Every structure is written in C-alpha cells, then in structure tokens.
Amino acid sequence: MALTLSEASKLSNDMLMRGVVETVIKDSPILQHMPFIEVMGNSLTYNQEKTLPGIDFYDVGDTWNESTPTFEQKTATLKIIGGDADVDNFLKATRSNVQDLEAAIIEMKAKALRHKFEEIFIYGDSETSIKQFDGIRKLIDTESESERVVAVAASGGELTLDKLDELIDAVKGGKPDMLLMSRRSRRKINSLVRASGSMLATDRDSWGNFIQLWDGIPIGVNDWILDTHTVAGGVETATTGGACSAIYALQFGEGALCGLSSPGFLQVEPIGQLENKDASRTRVKWYCSMALFSSVKAAALIGVQD
C-alpha cells in the first residue's frame, strides 16, 4: 500500500522523526502529494504499461480476437540519500537555553535533504551517476520524440495556454495531479491568464498555504527546474546553454508515478559522541527511489521560453 510521507509520519511515536518529516514535506509540493511504496530489499522490478489491449465489436458466431496490453520491464533501485549533523557539545550546553540547538541543526539537515531530493527528482540520471535514481526528466525521456513530450516549438518558443492544455491532454486516464514548473514558468502563466481578463483559481494545501490551480490542477514550483535547457528538433538536447524550461504534468499513485522507500521511510539515527571532536552526531538518511508504472501518467512540455 502506498502512503504519503505525511501519513507515514503518523505511524511513528518519535517526536524528532515527526519533526523531520514535517520539515521535509512542508514546502515541497512533490513530497506532499507523491505516495511512497515500502520496498523489501534494495530494488523493485515492475512492468511499465505501454499500450492497452484492443476491443472490437462482433457478430453472433464470429471468431474473437485475442489482444493483450504491452509492457516493458523496468527496475528501480533504492539509493541512499542523507547526511550527518554534528552538534558541538559546548554550544549545546551553553545555548540550548535559547532554543534546542540540536533540533535546529537536524532540521537544517532535513531541509538540505529535501533540496537534494527535489533536484534529483527532476535531473537524476543513474547512467551519469550510479548513486542517483532516475528523475522525471529521464523517466519521461524528454530527449526523444514521443506523445509524452510536447514541444512549444521545434527550438523553443513563448508559452501559450493552448500548449498548456495540450500538455494536460498528453496524460491519459484522468487529469494530472500536479503541474510542476519553475518560478519563471509560473509567472508566465499568471501573465497569460491576466492578459485573458481572468485570474488563476486558488486553494489551500494541507499546510494552509495558498496554491494556484490551472483547470483544477495544482501548480507546484520546483526551484531546481532550470530555465537554461536547450531544445532542437522538438527534443531537449541539454539542460544548460539555452533559454528554455520545462513544465511537467504528473499523475501520482501506485499505477502512475510513485515513490519507493525502505520500511520506515526517513530515518533519524543518533550516532553518538565523536572521538575526534567534542560533538555529537546525528545521521539523517533515506533509502529511496521512484517508479513510473505507466508511461502515459507523466508528460513534459519542453521549450518554454520567457
């Protein structure tokens, strides 16, 4: 069963652990919405749905045709993400009357973990670095022509609301659960909507923060989506050297885009007192990855220029 990190944290009685999970997901639209499946072992092999089986009409006495869906076998391997947080014992003893210094430093480490996860969520490439899991850009494969990759123009161009609708239609089997983009792209959408004489609808997320919606779909901002992609021939050729960005339409769930995690999800592990300095160490770590169970549950609009 897939659980969001927020739901998973309710199963823990560890207050520090709950605080770390809250820190990680509070400002992350991805981690607020994407559910995670607990994986026993270090990897998950799954069949990614490519096409649905065919259906026909028949007369009485006709011979029925057999048709099956097509799949492609994929393997997602859990990767290790985390870091150590050292707290000087002198500072802990002399300054914890102002605030819990150790908790504050662990919270900062948790924020750094979230930042790294959000970056790899977009640009992770296990072929470039075996320590990373594949990000959404690799899972969609924006460097190849397909129905899941919508180009504003062959070499990039100005975003239009029609192209945004085309991106949404590229996700099959229901609307996307999120449109993920850079801040520049969100500003452009706001500008286009205002120019049409209307405003984007708004709502509140689970933390009470205002979020914007397009066609009823939440707009999420990822600060690690670059505005420097290069597009040629209707595909992305590089992530630097250009002036283009990308917008991703994502559907979350066990049959769509889902995170993978070891049992227990995030871990906060006290290492203890250090031998080489007067400090104690806490390790924040996560064994995680992600899988796209159906290729039609995620799409990218590439070549978005300012």
MARSE-364519 format. One record per residue (C-alpha): residue in one letter; y, z, x. Coordinates in pm, 1 decimal, padded with zeros to 6 digits. Each point is the difference from the previous one (the first is absolute). Layout:
% MARSE-364519
> a|Y|Z|X .
...
END
This chain:
% MARSE-364519
> m|00000.0|00000.0|00000.0 .
> a|00346.1|-00090.8|00128.8 .
> l|00270.7|00268.6|00013.2 .
> t|00364.6|-00015.1|00096.0 .
> l|00105.6|00233.0|00279.3 .
> s|00198.1|00204.1|-00251.2 .
> e|-00309.3|00054.7|-00215.1 .
> a|-00215.3|00074.2|00304.4 .
> s|00240.9|00267.7|00123.0 .
> k|-00052.3|00194.7|-00324.5 .
> l|-00362.8|00052.4|00103.5 .
> s|00109.1|00194.2|00308.9 .
> n|00092.5|00367.8|00009.3 .
> d|00164.8|-00039.5|00341.3 .
> m|00376.1|00034.6|-00054.9 .
> l|00082.8|-00155.0|00338.7 .
> m|-00221.1|-00295.9|-00083.8 .
> r|00171.0|-00042.1|-00336.4 .
> g|00336.9|00010.9|00171.2 .
> v|-00103.1|-00269.5|00246.1 .
> v|-00131.0|-00226.2|-00279.1 .
> e|00323.2|00050.8|-00195.7 .
> t|00202.5|-00092.4|00307.8 .
> v|-00208.1|-00312.4|00058.9 .
> i|00015.0|-00140.2|-00353.2 .
> k|00340.3|00116.2|-00127.7 .
> d|00200.3|-00296.3|00131.6 .
> s|-00281.9|-00253.5|00025.4 .
> p|-00045.8|-00233.4|-00299.3 .
> i|-00327.0|-00121.6|00154.0 .
> l|-00161.4|00340.5|00039.5 .
> q|00123.5|00112.6|-00340.5 .
> h|-00178.2|-00284.5|-00178.1 .
> m|-00291.9|-00119.6|00212.3 .
> p|-00326.2|00183.9|-00072.9 .
> f|-00247.5|00084.8|00274.9 .
> i|-00379.0|-00012.5|00001.6 .
> e|-00184.2|00257.2|00208.4 .
> v|-00230.5|-00176.9|00244.8 .
> m|-00312.2|00162.7|00140.4 .
> g|-00042.6|-00137.8|00350.0 .
> n|00248.5|-00195.3|00206.5 .
> s|00022.4|-00326.1|-00197.7 .
> l|-00042.6|-00162.4|-00339.1 .
> t|-00159.1|-00340.7|-00051.3 .
> y|00096.6|-00160.5|-00330.5 .
> n|-00012.0|-00334.5|-00176.2 .
> q|00347.0|-00140.6|-00057.7 .
> e|00019.8|-00193.2|-00325.8 .
> k|00116.8|-00357.6|00057.6 .
> t|-00065.4|-00192.9|-00325.1 .
> l|-00127.2|00089.9|-00346.9 .
> p|-00316.3|-00154.7|-00153.9 .
> g|00040.0|-00297.9|-00232.6 .
> i|-00035.4|00009.2|-00379.2 .
> d|-00082.4|-00301.1|-00224.4 .
> f|-00048.6|-00087.0|-00365.2 .
> y|-00348.7|-00106.3|-00112.7 .
> d|-00167.7|-00170.9|-00293.7 .
> v|-00317.8|00129.9|-00153.4 .
> g|-00289.3|-00090.9|00226.1 .
> d|00216.2|-00068.8|00306.4 .
> t|-00114.4|00100.5|00345.9 .
> w|00218.5|00279.3|00125.5 .
> n|00158.3|-00022.4|00343.3 .
> e|-00021.3|00294.6|00233.1 .
> s|00323.1|00094.8|00174.2 .
> t|00076.4|00295.6|00223.7 .
> p|00315.9|00132.7|00161.8 .
> t|00058.7|-00058.9|00367.6 .
> f|00055.0|00279.1|00249.7 .
> e|00082.4|00040.0|00365.3 .
> q|-00143.5|00299.8|00184.1 .
> k|00261.1|00214.7|00171.8 .
> t|-00014.9|00316.3|00207.1 .
> a|00280.6|00255.5|00020.3 .
> t|-00030.4|00251.8|00283.1 .
> l|00167.8|00339.1|-00008.6 .
> k|00263.0|00042.1|00270.4 .
> i|00145.3|00318.7|00148.7 .
> i|00369.7|00064.1|-00055.2 .
> g|00173.4|00323.0|00090.9 .
> g|00173.9|00209.1|00261.1 .
> d|00036.5|00347.8|00146.3 .
> a|00284.5|00237.1|-00080.8 .
> d|00075.3|00266.1|00263.2 .
> v|00206.5|00307.9|-00086.5 .
> d|00147.4|00206.4|00282.6 .
> n|-00103.0|00363.3|-00045.3 .
> f|00339.0|00132.6|00115.3 .
> l|00187.9|-00212.0|-00253.9 .
> k|-00252.5|00087.8|-00267.6 .
> a|00051.8|00371.3|00066.5 .
> t|00378.5|-00011.3|00024.3 .
> r|00094.9|-00261.0|-00260.9 .
> s|-00258.1|00026.3|-00277.9 .
> n|00224.8|00253.4|-00170.6 .
> v|00228.0|-00293.7|-00084.7 .
> q|-00277.4|-00228.6|-00117.1 .
> d|-00369.0|-00048.4|00062.8 .
> l|00034.7|-00204.1|00318.2 .
> e|-00368.1|-00087.6|00016.3 .
> a|-00004.0|-00133.2|-00358.0 .
> a|00317.0|-00200.9|00068.5 .
> i|-00147.9|-00165.3|00310.0 .
> i|-00327.5|-00078.9|-00178.4 .
> e|00203.9|-00151.6|-00283.2 .
> m|00179.6|-00225.1|00249.5 .
> k|-00334.9|-00108.2|00143.5 .
> a|-00121.2|-00077.8|-00353.4 .
> k|00307.4|-00217.2|-00058.3 .
> a|-00070.8|-00186.7|00323.6 .
> l|-00358.1|-00059.3|-00119.4 .
> r|00132.9|-00143.0|-00327.1 .
> h|00233.9|-00232.2|00187.1 .
> k|-00281.4|-00131.7|00217.3 .
> f|-00230.6|-00046.3|-00300.8 .
> e|00266.6|-00197.7|-00188.5 .
> e|00057.6|-00222.4|00302.9 .
> i|-00371.4|-00072.0|00048.0 .
> f|-00040.0|-00043.7|-00376.7 .
> i|00210.6|-00314.7|00044.4 .
> y|-00065.8|-00122.2|00353.8 .
> g|-00334.5|00150.7|00100.0 .
> d|-00228.2|-00250.1|00174.7 .
> s|-00336.1|00114.1|00135.0 .
> e|-00026.1|-00317.6|00207.2 .
> t|00323.4|00080.7|00184.5 .
> s|-00077.3|00371.2|00030.8 .
> i|-00351.2|00123.1|-00072.9 .
> k|00142.7|00348.9|-00064.5 .
> q|00179.2|-00122.9|-00315.6 .
> f|-00126.1|-00094.9|-00343.4 .
> d|00103.1|-00332.1|-00153.1 .
> g|00327.0|00014.7|-00191.5 .
> i|00090.6|-00179.8|-00321.1 .
> r|00151.1|-00295.1|00185.1 .
> k|-00335.9|-00061.6|00169.8 .
> l|-00203.1|00066.8|-00317.0 .
> i|00204.7|-00256.1|-00194.7 .
> d|00010.5|-00230.1|00304.7 .
> t|00359.5|-00117.5|-00019.4 .
> e|-00062.8|-00231.9|00296.2 .
> s|-00216.8|-00228.4|-00216.9 .
> e|00067.5|-00204.7|-00311.3 .
> s|-00153.7|00147.1|-00314.7 .
> e|00079.6|00081.5|-00361.8 .
> r|00081.6|00354.4|00109.2 .
> v|00278.3|-00111.6|00234.5 .
> v|00315.1|-00122.4|-00175.9 .
> a|00274.1|-00147.0|00218.5 .
> v|00364.9|00001.6|-00107.8 .
> a|00027.3|-00327.1|00194.8 .
> a|-00199.0|-00168.4|00276.2 .
> s|00218.0|00156.3|00269.7 .
> g|00147.6|00283.6|-00204.4 .
> g|00289.6|00011.1|-00241.8 .
> e|00206.1|00207.8|-00238.6 .
> l|-00195.5|00218.3|-00240.5 .
> t|00005.1|-00090.4|-00369.5 .
> l|-00122.5|00197.8|-00299.7 .
> d|-00226.3|-00292.7|-00088.4 .
> k|-00178.6|00038.5|00334.4 .
> l|-00035.9|00372.0|-00063.3 .
> d|-00170.9|-00080.6|-00330.5 .
> e|-00223.4|-00250.5|00178.9 .
> l|-00102.8|00277.3|00239.3 .
> i|-00093.6|00226.2|-00292.0 .
> d|-00205.4|-00278.3|-00157.8 .
> a|-00192.7|-00042.8|00326.8 .
> v|-00166.0|00337.9|-00066.9 .
> k|-00279.6|-00053.9|-00251.3 .
> g|-00165.6|00234.5|-00247.5 .
> g|00309.7|00193.3|-00098.8 .
> k|00346.3|00066.5|00133.6 .
> p|00055.4|00138.9|00347.9 .
> d|00050.7|00374.5|00024.1 .
> m|00277.1|-00041.0|00256.1 .
> l|00235.7|-00247.3|00162.9 .
> l|00040.5|00112.8|00361.0 .
> m|00292.5|-00129.4|00206.0 .
> s|00269.2|00072.5|00256.3 .
> r|00336.0|00146.8|-00094.1 .
> r|00167.0|-00336.8|00058.9 .
> s|-00232.6|-00165.1|-00252.4 .
> r|00067.6|00272.7|-00255.3 .
> r|00375.1|-00048.4|00043.2 .
> k|-00046.4|-00372.2|-00059.3 .
> i|-00193.0|00060.1|-00322.0 .
> n|00273.7|00235.7|-00120.1 .
> s|00258.8|-00266.4|00079.1 .
> l|-00191.5|-00268.8|-00188.5 .
> v|-00049.3|00222.3|-00303.2 .
> r|00366.9|00099.9|-00008.7 .
> a|00099.1|-00366.0|00027.0 .
> s|-00210.8|-00069.5|-00309.4 .
> g|00203.8|00258.1|-00192.2 .
> s|-00262.1|00275.6|-00017.3 .
> m|-00134.7|00292.8|00200.8 .
> l|-00343.5|00099.0|00123.6 .
> a|-00181.2|00252.5|-00217.3 .
> t|-00042.0|00346.3|00153.3 .
> d|-00248.6|00282.7|-00033.2 .
> r|-00096.2|00316.7|00187.5 .
> d|-00299.8|00038.5|00227.4 .
> s|-00226.3|00305.6|00009.0 .
> w|00253.2|00176.5|00225.9 .
> g|00293.6|-00059.8|-00230.0 .
> n|00154.6|-00272.3|00216.7 .
> f|00153.2|-00301.5|-00169.5 .
> i|-00190.3|-00325.8|00052.0 .
> q|00088.2|-00352.4|-00104.4 .
> l|-00229.4|-00233.5|-00190.1 .
> w|-00025.1|-00375.1|-00033.0 .
> d|-00193.9|-00119.5|-00305.4 .
> g|-00125.6|00355.8|-00039.7 .
> i|-00137.2|00008.6|00358.1 .
> p|00128.4|00271.5|00237.2 .
> i|00189.3|-00122.5|00303.9 .
> g|-00103.7|00179.5|00317.1 .
> v|00190.0|-00010.5|00328.9 .
> n|-00176.9|00002.8|00335.7 .
> d|00234.7|00047.0|00294.8 .
> w|-00247.7|-00164.5|00236.7 .
> i|00000.3|-00339.8|-00170.2 .
> l|00194.5|-00214.8|00243.3 .
> d|00268.3|-00252.2|-00093.8 .
> t|-00079.6|-00204.1|00311.1 .
> h|-00312.4|-00191.5|-00104.9 .
> t|-00028.8|-00368.8|00086.6 .
> v|-00126.2|-00244.8|-00263.2 .
> a|-00096.5|-00363.8|00056.8 .
> g|-00203.4|-00235.1|-00214.4 .
> g|-00020.3|00255.9|-00280.1 .
> v|-00178.4|00266.0|00211.7 .
> e|00110.3|00283.8|00225.6 .
> t|-00022.7|-00085.5|00367.7 .
> a|00147.3|00319.8|00151.4 .
> t|00151.5|00333.0|-00096.0 .
> t|00291.4|-00024.3|00245.0 .
> g|00250.5|-00265.5|00098.4 .
> g|00090.8|-00109.3|-00351.9 .
> a|00213.8|00110.8|-00294.7 .
> c|-00263.6|00025.9|-00274.5 .
> s|-00160.7|00292.0|-00175.8 .
> a|-00291.0|00040.0|-00241.1 .
> i|-00054.9|00164.5|-00337.3 .
> y|-00349.8|00120.9|-00088.9 .
> a|-00142.9|00029.2|-00351.4 .
> l|-00280.7|00256.0|-00002.2 .
> q|-00249.5|00120.4|-00255.9 .
> f|-00161.9|00333.0|00088.5 .
> g|-00344.3|00132.6|-00092.8 .
> e|-00368.7|-00004.6|00087.6 .
> g|-00025.2|-00367.3|-00094.5 .
> a|00327.9|-00093.0|00166.3 .
> l|00187.7|00146.1|00299.0 .
> c|-00128.9|00344.6|00086.7 .
> g|00028.8|00239.7|00289.3 .
> l|-00304.1|00136.8|00180.6 .
> s|-00024.8|00348.5|00146.0 .
> s|-00248.7|00240.8|00144.5 .
> p|-00090.1|00298.8|-00222.6 .
> g|00284.3|00247.9|-00014.7 .
> f|00267.2|-00266.8|00045.4 .
> l|00280.6|00126.0|00226.1 .
> q|-00092.7|00281.6|00236.1 .
> v|00216.5|00268.6|00155.9 .
> e|-00198.7|00152.7|00284.7 .
> p|00117.9|00306.6|00197.0 .
> i|-00085.3|-00059.9|00366.4 .
> g|00128.3|00339.1|00115.7 .
> q|00175.1|00129.5|00307.8 .
> l|00042.4|-00239.7|00291.6 .
> e|-00103.3|00086.4|00354.7 .
> n|00269.7|-00192.8|00182.3 .
> k|00303.1|00118.3|-00198.0 .
> d|00111.9|00283.5|-00223.1 .
> a|-00050.2|-00182.1|-00326.9 .
> s|-00243.1|-00049.6|-00285.0 .
> r|-00120.1|-00339.3|-00119.3 .
> t|-00080.3|-00141.8|-00342.3 .
> r|-00156.7|-00340.7|-00049.0 .
> v|00085.3|-00216.1|-00301.6 .
> k|-00253.4|-00279.3|-00041.6 .
> w|-00143.8|-00242.2|-00248.0 .
> y|-00304.1|-00227.3|00014.0 .
> c|00109.6|-00285.1|-00224.7 .
> s|00000.8|-00371.4|-00070.5 .
> m|00039.3|-00225.4|-00302.8 .
> a|-00187.2|-00273.4|-00182.7 .
> l|00096.7|-00288.0|-00229.2 .
> f|-00296.7|-00023.1|-00236.6 .
> s|00125.0|-00312.1|-00178.5 .
> s|00203.0|-00269.2|00172.8 .
> v|00202.6|-00071.1|-00316.3 .
> k|00135.9|00356.7|-00026.0 .
> a|00264.5|-00044.1|00269.8 .
> a|00248.7|-00276.5|00076.5 .
> a|00297.5|-00061.9|00228.7 .
> l|00330.9|-00178.2|-00047.2 .
> i|00100.6|-00120.8|00346.7 .
> g|00310.6|-00162.4|00141.6 .
> v|00247.4|00229.3|-00177.0 .
> q|00337.7|-00047.2|00169.7 .
> d|00327.2|00182.7|-00057.5 .
END
